Amino acid sequence: MAIPADPGVSHSLAIARAARLSDLRYRLSFTIKEHESAVAGAETLTFVSKSADDLVLDYRDGVVQSATLNGKAISTRLDNGHLHLPAVAGQNTLTVAFSSNAGPAGKAITRYEDKDDGSEYFYTLFVPMDASMAFPCFDQPDLKARFTLDLQHPLGWSAIGNTAPIKADTTHSQFAETRPISTYLFAFAAGPFASVHSQNPAEPTIYVRRSQLARARQEAPQVQQMAARGIAYFSDYFEQPFPFPKYDLVLIPGFPFGGMEHAGATFLNEDGILFRSTPTASDYFRRNTLVLHETCHQWFGDLVTMRWFDDLWLKEGFAQYMAYKALAQLEPASNPWKHFYEDIKPLAYGIDETQGTTPIFQNIVNLKDAKSAYGAIVYQKAPAVLKQLNYFLDEDAFRNGLRLYLKEHAYANAEWADLIRAFETASDQLGRHQDVQGWAKAWITRRGMPEVSVDYSCNGGKVTAFTLSQRDVLEDGYVWPMANEILLISTVPSETTQAVQTNIQTIKVQWNAATFPVAAAIGKPCPKLVFANEEDYGYGRFLLDPASDSLAASLFDPDYQREPNPEIFASVADQTAPLRRTMLWGALWDDVHVAKSSPRGFVELALKSLPTETDESLARVQGSRVTMALHSYLHDASRKLLAPRAESVLADRMLNAPTLGVRIVNFRTFTGIAETPAALQQGKDLLAGKLAVPGLTLKPLDRWNLVAHLIAMDDPEAEAILASEKARDHSGEAQKYAYAAEAGTPSADLKDHYFDEYLHSQTIQEDWITQSLCPFNSWNQSALTEPYLTRALNELPDIKQHRKIFFLGAWLGAFLEGQNSPEAQSAVHAWLAAQDIDPDLRLKVLEVSDSLDRTVLIRQRFTE
């Protein structure tokens, strides 16, 4: 096996090694010292090789000091991140002494300095192929191994690993051997952690940095209870007990993900658990989904792991979908499927309508490119199509298929074809054969999505023709098999009075054609409103026909005459059908998004409805849409005309809405859109305590968001307010928030300073940069930031190589979405035309630049 010419782990290399190697065991020891940029390590690796031949082991960004294989010294030279092993047939034993790098950013072993008390914490993050930055290994998911860990650490530190420690003292922790896991799932964290234990042994222990213990004690009970409830639910649903000996939750400051599901020890972003601003019901809901998502991974991802990262969706898509499915059982009053539509679907559609989208199954030639697989396709589209599959199969076949899949591949690896076969077997066993292969070929291996429209005609008050049509939004010519539910709302004469009454009917359809006549609709009362995705089972853009569009808008308009049939208003616009209501608002926003209707008209309608809006999450979503329209889609004249009204409505709602949650979400929207002197003064009065939102005590992040907004809007008192807030809040988080806030200063010199620091600082933590990118690219400073657009694009190859998975998307999103001009659009198109970039980065730029293209189109089409 020749040493690969290219860095990384190619798919062909991985296939060859997986066919040859078995029975892997790593015995690892690391010595961690405070403030050191290197971590000394020693390793004994045993494995069985089917043949005697050259073999390569993966290791990069470190130094091999000595190595012996089967008792004989071997060369320590690294070629393209690989160590050459002259392996023998049968049992092999490798011993290695090495030194790996650690740092505040860009390393597999991260050092974090707590600005609150000066403490230091170390943690690992290896996904997708960074275990080989920390120790020599076969760094591919289908070479699972058993790991034993020994850590030497500073006096008084705690260490957390995949298993419980079997020996520990003040400077040393030794952990029990793991069950078979992939290299990216091996992990440890060390530092002066404090722990929060529950009296209920079924609930996980939470580890948190010492300075945050008081806050963690307040939040821990709810988090621990949700994790335990999730474990019980998944154990029952999958008919498979929790697959590892213990389960801990470790809160990591500045963690670049929401969470990472290391077997037996999930690492969670501290900010996702310990709220930095006063939480709403939606905030608690998002935290619950995070906890359940990572808990589900212990089965989907850890117990059964995808063979290669082209099947990343097998873990991420299922963990996301099952988190919502679990909450639908555990907390039904929280309306999980409504949140699913509001928070999951838009991100999926937002990428799937772009030329940068990919199939759910992504061809990953080399693991060095696997970071590109992470994004809305696996986290949002995959769970969205799984919801449709669940509906397509029915609940029994779906559940039984998952049970079969987990049972057959426990502590091993699988591919998407294995899962599809399990679903087909389960369906056949129930006597209801379904063409799951055909469904999967369409939804898993093709990119894009359908746009679904409805055409119907009536005669004599009855439907005489009814047709569904689908078109590929990317014009690739694809047709998708679909299962969806059609909503028909009509008015019919009352049987008891002279008035009319509302008739609501639904029709389930399964179809696989460009056009599909719906025979079941013939003869039904002629509808006033038709919506082809009732209950959100389908995936795609579902547009309203003109009559339904007009009626939906009218029903959301409080000035619209409710008589003579108030029931039709209740069927759409009040709280009796919250999912339907939010989806119809979404359909009206889709009209704006595809440049079919005016953004100004949507804003005016939304501002009319917000004064009576009592649905907290919908008020949040509507606030985001109003903000997008004001800051991106509308020209300056229209924005300036509407801004005072928007400020007035939001200020009234943040002060006078009947529930605290609705007041909070309106406060957050107001904080982001205030631009007139009067509104900015209200923001300053909130900071000074002269104005208060009833029931809301401003937390540090609330205050810093207000400060950052005043800076970005160039308020004349902003500099003094910033200095005052710095003097008021000395916490470590405050230093990060102040750094981010100052990035929004409308100064060319300061922008240049920040951009240079982004590129060249060796000490700034990655989460500080991420936090500052949006203020740097404030919507009202596009002229200042446009000169950085091409320079930001030029940095993408380096970012891809050295930054964590989600940083590239945050970087691109901030720099591109801060622009709205044809000139910026031309700069991006010129960069795409001129640059010899790898296909992966080209797709990322096409994906994110679609929002700029869409903004320019909307602004050109609607010039008011």
Summary of the structure (lengths in Angstrom):
residues: 864
radius of gyration: 28.0
end to end distance: 65.9
largest distance: 97.7
contacts: 3002
relative contact order: 0.06
helix: 48%
strand: 21%
